[in-house]
Amino acid sequence: MSGPIGFEIRARSKVCNARAGLVSTPHGSFQTPAFMPVGTKGTVKGILPAQVEATGAEILLNNTYHLLLRPGPELVSKMGGVHRFMNWHRPILTDSGGYQAYSLSETNKVDDDGVTFKSIVDGSTVRLTPERAVEVQNLLGPDILMALDDCPPSIDPNVERPSQARLESVVKRDTGGRSERGTRKREYDHVARLDVANERTVRWLERCIKAHQRKHDQGLFGIVQGGTDLERRKWSAERIGALECPGFAIGGVAVGESAEDIAKIVRYTAPLLPADKPRYLMGVGYERDLYEAVRAGVDMFDCVLPTRNGRNANAFTAHGQLRLRNAMHAEDPAPIEIGCDCVACVPGERGHFSRAYLRHLFMADEMLGPMLVTLHNLRHFQRFMADLRATIALDDWAGFEVRWPVAISRVPEKTAE
């Protein structure tokens, strides 16, 4: 590879745009399609790095915004960078903070030069420009860093949709009742906002490329925006894709739109990106969305769903989620999923952990419950991706759908009981 990030396509589907490959980085390689567990603050919550690796994960994601606030990039750099700091010696990708500009919209201000945040740690003012976003990531030391982008609402917030209501309830639940999406404003012009975000994102990527000081050992990815407007997605993909980057991401997806809209955006946008570079769909995690995106030609994914849901007693299975707090599991001797080889399910010398026991752990507020279900969920998604890689080589999509009915479920949140 000519730069720090290489990409080799090893198999292509003959019936869709899916491809399987290998991304090379200074800290090793990872197979694609790849699912990256999220270690927001330099840790996958409650799980040791070796345990994360044992689930099959080959690359992690860290959050630039949170590490900027605490402990600070200068300290992380002094301690040897994120790999040594968190004792993870495989590839790491850091996001740029652009999504936080969207999700923390009540406490920040976006302008043409960057984003001004109110720190969630101490309330202080934090300024993030394209140059500072790159500087922070250069100090953190990941293999792949993301350009700062302007992430607008994907759909007009003045138009009420059921998916918006679901997203709002999730955000309020996860933030103690606060809404971080901002209030709707009648004077808001959604089309104009998409155009501003597109133009700003291109200019910011150009500034990020110019500011990048570690081109020899870090790869900088650009991000495509455009909301659900396909023409604006095309405009963004053409201009972002024309800039010199070792990979490209599709941003601003799964931020309130329906699963059908997500699939439509990804199917349209992915083929517009350079075919010889990795394509990364940011923040998407339900199996049906992953399946559609892989078939569209996407190579990389990240999402908090496996870990967040694991901490809340929700286990992913091939047929949907199990709500382990449900009373029906109180006397259930079965593992989370027969056939899963995770530490919670595999029938070893001491046997598996039963659903009844796992329910007890959650009801008793014992930390082992979240740990075990998190490990199961992480393994679930790695098994899912490994089967997708094998399916691409064989083109046995019908067989995959039989093995993973959740991939074609009409409702990703469906509970399997």
N, C-alpha and C positions, 0 to 999 in steps of 0.2 A: 504494500500500500504506500502511496506517495505521502500521505499525511498520517496523523495519529489515529484516524478512524478509517478502517477498511470495511468493505462489504462485498461478500461473495454469495451469489445466488446459486444454490445447489440443486434446486428442484422447482419446476413450474407446473401448475395445473394446466391441463389441456382443455378444461371446460369452464374455467373462470380465471380471474386475475391473481389468484393466490400464488405465493412463492415462498419457499423455505430457503433459509440462508444462514450465513454466519457473519456477525459483526466483530471485527477485531479492534481492540483498544490497548492502551499501554498496560492495563491491568488484566489482560486476558481477553478471551472471546466469549461471546454468548450466541446461542442458537436463536434463530427467528423462524416463525413468529414467537416473540418473547413477552412474558408478562412480568413487569417489575413491581415487586412489593414496595410499599411506600414507608420509608423511614423518615418521617417528616423532620424530626429534630435530631437526626443522627442515630435513630434507633427504631427498629420495628417493635412497637410497644409490647413489652412483656416477654419478648422472645430473644434468646441468645443468637448472635450472628451465626454460629455453627448450626443451630437448629434451623434457621432460615435457609441456609445453604443446603441442609439435608432435605428440605422440601423440594429441591430441584431448582431453586432460584439461582440465576447466574448473573443478575444485575439488579441493583437497588436504586431507588429514587430518594434523594434528600431535598428538603425545601429551603431555598435560598432565603426567603423572607424570614422564616423562623430562626434559621441559624445566624442571620444578620443581627437579629434582635438579641439572641442569646445562644451561645456564649460570645458571639462576634467572630467575624472571619479572620481577624488578625490573630486571635488566640488559637483558632483551629489551625491556621497556617503554622504558627509557632510550634504546635504539637505534632506537626508532620503531615497535615492535610486530613481530609475526611476519612480516607481509607485507614490510616493509622489511628486516628482519633477514635473511630468506632470499631476498630478491629475487624474490618471487612476488607479483604484483599482482592476482591473481584471487582468488575466494573461498577461505577456509580455514575448516575445522571442527576444533575440538579436542575430544577425548574428556575425560572427567572424572577418570580414575584408578580408577573403579569396577571395571573389568575387571582391573586389576593387583591389586586386593584378592583377586580369585579366583585369578589365575594365579600370584601370589607368596604363596600361602596358607601356606607353611612359615615365612615371615619377616614376617608381619603379624598384627595382631589387630583384629577388627572388633567394635565395640560400638554401642550406640544413638546415640552422639554422633558417630562417625566411624571412621576407620581409622588405625591406627598401623603405619607401615612401618619396615623396616630398609633404609636406603639401599643400593642396589646399587652405588653409586659409592664411598662411604667407610665404610659400616656405621653411620652415624649414625641416630638416631631421627627419623623424619619423621611429623608428625601431619597428617592430611587430614580435615577436617570439611566439611560442605556449604558453610559460609561460606568456608572457606579454598579449597576447590576453585573456587568462583565468583570469589573475589578473584584467584587465580592466573590464571584465564582472562580476567578483566577486564584484568589487566596484560599478558598475552600479546597480546590484541587481535584474536582471530579474529572472523569474521563470525557464526559459529554456535558456541555453547558448549553442552556437555552437562551436565546435572545429575548430581551424585554419586548413584550408586545402589548397592544391595547386590546383587551378582550371586552367587547361590547355585549349586551344582552343578545342572545341569538334570535329571540323573537320579540316582537313589540310588547313591552310590559303593560301597555294600555289595553291590550286585548287579553281577556281572561281565558285561560285554558286549564283543563283538568291537570295536566302535567305540571303547570306552574304551581297549582295549589299543593300538589304532592311535594314538590321541591321546597316550597315555603314551609310546609310542616316539618320536613326533615331538617332544614336549616334551623328552625326555631327549637326543635328538639335537641339538636346538637350544640346549641349555644345558650341553653338555659332560658329559652323563651324570647331571645332577641332575634330580630330579623336583620340579616347582614346584607340583604340584597337592595336595600334602599326603597323608598316609597315611590309609587308611580307618579309621574308628573304629566298633567294633561297637555302641557306645551311641548312635550318630548316628541321629536321627529326621528323615528326609527331609521328611516332610509338615510337621512343625513348623518346619523350617528354611525351607521355601518361604513359610510364613505370616509368619514373622518378617521375611524379606527383603521381601515384598510391603508389609507395614505400614511397615517402615523406609524403603523407597524412596519411599513417598508422603510421609512426614514430611520426608524429606530434600529432596524436590522443593519442598515448601512453604517450607522454610528457604532453599533456593537462590533461589527467586523473590524472597523478602524481601531477600536479601543482594545481589542483582544490581544493580550500580551504573551499568551502561551500557546501559540499556534502549533508549536512543535510537539506538545504532549496533551493538548486538549482540543476536542472538536466542538465547534459552535454550530448548533442547529437553528434554522429559521422556522418561523411559525406562520401558517396561513390562517387568516380570519375571513369574515364575510357573512356570519350568521347563517340563516337558512336560505338566503338569496343566492341561487346558483350562479347567476351572472357575476355577482360580487365575489363569490368563491373563485370563479375562474380568473377574474381580474387579479385577485390576491395571489393565487397559485402561480400565475404567469410571472408576476414581478418578483415574488419571493423566490421562486424556483430558478430565476435567472441569475441570482446572486450566488457567489461562491461559498457554498457550505457543504460539509460532508454528510448532511442529512437534513430532513425537513419534517415538520410536524403539522398536523391538522389540529388547530386550537378552537376554542369557543364552541365545543360540542358537549352535549349532555349537561347543559346549563339551563334546563327548563323545557326543551322541546321533546316531542314524542319519540318513541323508539323508531317509528316509521320515518320521521324526519331525520333522525340520526343516520339511519341506513341510507336514506336518499342523499344526504350531504356527503357521506363517506364514499359511496359508490361513484358519485360524480367527481369528487375532488381527488381521491387517491391516484387515479390514472393520469391526472394532470401534472403530478410531481415527477421529478426525474426518476427514470426507471432503474438507474444504476446506483441510487442512494437509498439508505433506509428511510422508511416512512413511519412516522410515529403518531398515533392517535392519542391525544392527551386526556387523561381522566375518565376513560370509559372502561366499565368493568363487568356489566352483566354479560352472561355467557352468550345470549342471543346477539348482543351488540358486537362482541368480540368475533363471533362466528361470521357475521355479515361483513365486518371490516377485513378479516383475513381473506375472505373470498374476493373482496374488492382490491386486495393488494397491499394491505397495511402489514407492517412488520413488528411494531413495538407498541406496547400498551402499559398503562399504570392505572391503579385505582386503590382507594382506601377500603373498598367494600369487604374484601376477605378479612382484614384485621378489625375494622370497625364492627362489622356484623359478628365476628367471632367473640369480641368482648361483650356483645349484647345477646349472647346465647342463640344466635342464628347461624345454623350450619348449612353450607351449600352442598347439594348432592346432584347427581346426574338427572334427577327428576324434579328438582326445585329445592327450596329452602325448608329446613326443619326449624321450628320454633321450640327450642328445648325447654323453655319454661312452661310449656303447655302441660297441663295435668295429665294428659293422656300418656306422657312418657314416665310418669312417676314409678311404674313397675315394669318398665320396658327393658328387657335384658339385651336387646340388640345393640350393635355398634351404631355409630352415626350412619355408616353406609357399608354394607357388605361389598367386598371387592376393593375397597380403598386400602392402600398400604401405608397410611399415615400412622403416627405413633398412637393416636387415639383409637384407631379402628383395627389395626393389624392384630391377629390372634397370636401373640407371642407366647413365651413360656408362662407368663402370668395371665394370659388372656387379654381381651380388649377392655376398654372402658365402656360401660353400658350407658345407654341413654338415661336410664334411671339414676346412675351415679353422677353423670354430667348435670342433670337437672338439679340433683341435690347440691352440687357445688355452687351452682348459680343461686339457688334459693338461700344458701347459707353464706353467700358473699365470699366464697373461698376463691383465691386467685388462680388455683389450678384449673378451674372451669374455663375462664377466658383464655388461658394459655393453651389448653388442649384443643379447644374449638378453633382458635386462631391458627394453630399448626395444621389442623385438618383442612381449614379453608384455604390456606396457602398451598397445601399439597393438592387440593382439588383443582385449583387453577393451573398449577404446573402440570398435572396429569392431563388436563384439558388441552393445554398448549402442545404438550408432547404428542398427543393423539392427532391434533391438527397438523403438526409437522409431518407425521407419518402418512396422514390422509392426503396431503398435497402430493407426495411422491407417488401414491397409488391411485389417486383420484377416486377413492371409495367414499364419496360424500354420503351416499345412502346408508352405508354401514356406520359412518360417524353419527348420523342423525338417530340411528337406532340405539347406539351406545350412549348418546348424550341428548335425550329428548328435550332437555332444558334449552338446548341451542336453538330450537325452533318453537319454543313456547311462545304463545301470543302475549303472555303477561310475565315479564322478567321477575316480578316480585312474588310470583305464585308460591304458595306454601305447599310443600310435599309432606303429607302426613300419612 
